[in-house]
Amino acid sequence: MKVILASLSFFFAIVTSTTDTPCSLHVSNPQDCQKACALNYIGCDFWTWNSDSSLCTIKHADSTFVEDASFTSGYSNGTVLENTKVVGDSYICESLKGSLDTPENYCMLQAENAENCKQICQLTTDCVFWDLFRGYNQDGGAEGICYIFKPLDRYKTKTKKNWDTGERDGQVQYNTWGYYDDKTIKCLPED
């Protein structure tokens, strides 16, 4: 698995693997899951939402559909399929073991800009603030990696080039990095 490192040892390339933990978010309904997929501008072809757990999982093109009454799923273009679960390649969480003080799994989505990252946070029921890294991928193209944070401790900020941050319902703070002493929302197991 090829991994590209960014500022402060954060990953800014997302790779797919069937053995990694899928990126699942707590959202209120299937409409919010579809919106999170649409805001994840690279890598979301399908989405699937479990009504029992309220977990939304972002999926890639190499997926199949199975009948399941607990799920509502759909295409990134807005088509919705009731009683259907999407199985297959998920957008995954990357393990940052060895690159930060404590090993964690991070749910990192790709947002085109700070407003989209903020909207992903607002759709995620346990998100209180977000960070967007505006670095560059291996081809020199712009990347926007959106990290979502749950309430853990006191929210802190500091000036940092190529980062934007904000609280769930607050103003966007450009060229600012937001952080807790602890890290981001941990990946949730796929249903």
C-alpha positions in Angstrom: 0.0 0.0 0.0 1.6 3.3 -1.1 1.2 6.1 1.3 2.2 9.7 0.8 3.0 11.9 3.8 2.0 15.5 4.2 2.8 18.3 6.7 3.0 17.2 10.3 3.0 13.5 9.2 -0.7 13.6 8.2 -1.6 11.5 5.2 -3.0 13.3 2.2 -3.4 10.3 -0.1 -6.2 7.9 0.4 -5.7 4.3 -0.8 -8.2 1.6 -1.1 -7.9 -1.9 0.3 -10.4 -4.5 1.3 -8.5 -5.2 4.5 -8.6 -1.7 5.9 -11.3 -0.2 8.1 -13.9 1.6 6.0 -14.7 5.2 6.7 -18.2 5.3 8.2 -19.8 8.4 9.6 -22.7 8.8 12.0 -25.4 10.8 10.0 -29.1 11.3 10.8 -30.6 10.0 7.6 -29.9 8.6 4.1 -30.2 12.1 2.6 -27.3 13.3 4.7 -25.3 10.3 3.7 -25.9 11.2 0.0 -24.8 14.8 0.7 -21.6 13.6 2.4 -20.9 11.5 -0.6 -21.5 14.4 -3.0 -19.2 16.7 -0.8 -16.5 14.1 -1.0 -15.4 15.3 -4.4 -12.9 12.5 -5.2 -13.6 8.9 -4.4 -17.3 8.6 -3.8 -19.2 6.7 -6.4 -21.9 5.1 -4.1 -23.0 5.5 -0.5 -24.8 3.1 1.9 -26.7 4.1 5.1 -27.7 1.6 7.9 -30.9 2.7 9.6 -30.1 0.5 12.7 -26.8 2.2 13.4 -27.1 5.5 11.5 -23.7 4.7 9.9 -23.0 6.1 6.4 -20.2 4.4 4.4 -18.6 6.0 1.3 -18.0 3.5 -1.5 -16.0 3.2 -4.7 -16.9 2.0 -8.2 -15.9 -1.6 -7.5 -19.0 -2.3 -5.4 -22.1 -4.5 -5.7 -25.6 -4.2 -4.5 -27.4 -6.7 -2.2 -30.9 -6.6 -0.8 -31.1 -5.7 2.9 -34.1 -4.0 4.6 -31.8 -2.2 7.1 -30.0 -0.2 4.4 -30.7 2.6 2.0 -28.0 3.3 -0.6 -27.4 5.3 -3.7 -25.3 6.7 -6.4 -23.2 9.9 -6.1 -25.5 11.5 -8.7 -28.5 11.3 -6.3 -30.3 8.0 -7.4 -31.6 6.3 -4.2 -32.1 2.5 -3.7 -34.3 1.5 -0.7 -33.7 -1.8 1.0 -30.3 -2.1 -0.6 -26.8 -2.4 0.8 -23.7 -1.5 -1.2 -20.8 -3.9 -0.5 -17.3 -3.8 -1.8 -14.5 -1.2 -1.8 -15.1 1.5 0.7 -13.3 4.8 1.2 -11.0 3.8 4.0 -9.5 5.1 7.1 -5.7 5.3 7.2 -3.7 4.1 10.2 -1.3 6.8 11.3 0.6 4.5 13.6 4.1 5.7 14.0 3.5 9.1 12.5 1.8 10.7 15.5 2.2 10.5 19.3 -0.5 7.8 19.5 -1.7 5.4 16.8 -5.2 6.2 15.6 -7.3 5.6 12.6 -8.6 8.7 11.0 -11.6 9.2 8.8 -10.3 11.6 6.1 -12.6 12.7 3.3 -11.6 14.8 0.3 -13.3 18.2 0.3 -12.9 20.7 -2.5 -12.8 23.6 -0.1 -13.2 24.7 3.5 -17.0 25.3 3.1 -17.5 21.7 1.9 -15.4 20.3 4.8 -17.5 22.3 7.2 -20.7 20.9 5.6 -19.3 17.4 6.1 -18.8 18.2 9.8 -22.3 19.5 10.0 -23.7 16.3 8.5 -21.8 14.1 10.9 -23.7 14.0 14.2 -20.6 13.7 16.5 -18.4 16.3 14.8 -17.7 19.5 16.7 -14.9 21.0 14.5 -13.0 20.2 11.3 -9.6 20.8 9.6 -8.9 21.0 5.9 -5.4 20.4 4.6 -4.9 22.1 1.2 -1.6 20.4 0.2 -0.6 18.8 -3.1 -0.7 15.3 -4.3 2.1 13.4 -6.0 1.2 14.8 -9.4 1.3 18.3 -8.1 -2.5 18.7 -8.1 -4.4 20.3 -5.2 -5.6 17.9 -2.5 -8.2 18.8 0.1 -8.2 16.4 3.0 -11.0 17.0 5.5 -10.5 15.7 9.1 -13.6 15.7 11.3 -13.2 15.9 15.1 -15.5 14.8 18.0 -15.7 16.5 21.4 -12.7 15.4 23.4 -11.1 18.3 25.2 -10.5 22.0 24.5 -10.3 23.1 20.9 -7.1 25.0 20.1 -5.8 26.7 17.0 -2.6 28.0 15.6 -1.6 29.7 12.4 -0.5 27.2 9.8 -0.1 27.6 6.1 -2.2 25.3 3.8 -4.7 24.5 6.7 -8.2 25.8 7.3 -10.3 25.0 10.4 -13.6 25.9 12.1 -16.1 24.8 14.6 -19.2 23.0 13.4 -21.3 26.1 13.2 -18.6 28.8 13.4 -16.7 30.9 10.9 -14.0 29.4 8.7 -10.5 30.3 9.9 -8.2 30.3 6.9 -4.5 29.4 7.2 -5.2 28.1 10.7 -4.9 24.6 12.1 -7.3 23.4 14.7 -6.5 20.6 17.1 -7.2 18.8 20.4 -4.6 17.2 22.6 -6.3 14.0 21.3 -7.1 13.3 17.7 -10.0 12.9 15.2 -13.1 10.8 15.1 -12.0 7.2 15.0 -13.1 5.0 12.1 -16.2 3.1 12.8 -16.6 -0.5 11.6 -18.7 -1.0 8.6 -22.1 -2.7 9.2 
